[in-house]
């Protein structure tokens, strides 16, 4: 397996292009899962306040120093602020509550700093800019090395720009061949905002179809993933890789950071092995024609469409 490639964020911060996602991994399982991921070679771990597994993630990272000889500086840690969502009866966090939530994440992760701190979604409405100012202050104070957003659309990013505030370093969004978000990606590239792709495996049949994994994925989309003539299956056979590897390779080849999740050590290693092959121009062009519009990972619809 080749070394994981890295991208450079503002300020010279290096971020591995493949990370280990922890969404839906319970806190009591996260310690073991993240330990296995670090053993497999991951050096980028993605979690969030709303995942409720920061303690388990932090425990694994602490133990890695003794058991694997990994210092904290060798592991890139992303976590996210839950901004609140009044539409769900969840009050929006004030700037003071935003800082308090960050401090609580630090304590659960048992670390002195976060490599990348994101606001999870644009649900804060009129308070979005106040929350963003609070994140910028955390960065200026050195406790967050970089700050960014997640699930923000062009309008949300323009709002920050129009306020004369520094733009996010990163926008973590649902990205895969069925939801390529071309306008948003074009805008982000023009502004120097890096894309982190989540839900990269949406086109595969089992993604978001299990109990507790609600999504906006339609029956037609599920059927497309189950077809024996799936273009991803054909590509996987062509390159001698799995369908998941093809989907993840597409992301990193486009210049995105991918954060796949698995609790299987074999699949952890497989998902990390993305640098031993390259999708050719013909197949990349074919994938570009598969775009179907907005994301489907959220049952309530793509958060980037929030006003």
Secondary structure, 3 states (H helix, E strand, C coil): CCCCCEEECHHHCEEECECEECCCCCHHHHHHHHHHHHHHCCCEEECCHHHCCHHHHHHHHHHHHHHCCCCHHHCEEEEEECCCEHHHCECCCCHHHHHHHHHHHHHHHCCCCEEEEEECCCCCHHHHHHHHHHHHHHHHCCCEEEEEEECCCHHHHHHHHHCCCCCCCEEEEECECCECCHHHHHHHHHHCCEEEEECCCCCCCCCCCCCCCCCCCCHHHHHHHHCCCCHHHHHHHHHCCCHHHHHHHHHHHCCCEECCCCCCHHHHHHHHCCCCCCCCHHHHHHHHCCCCCCCCCCCCCCHHHCC
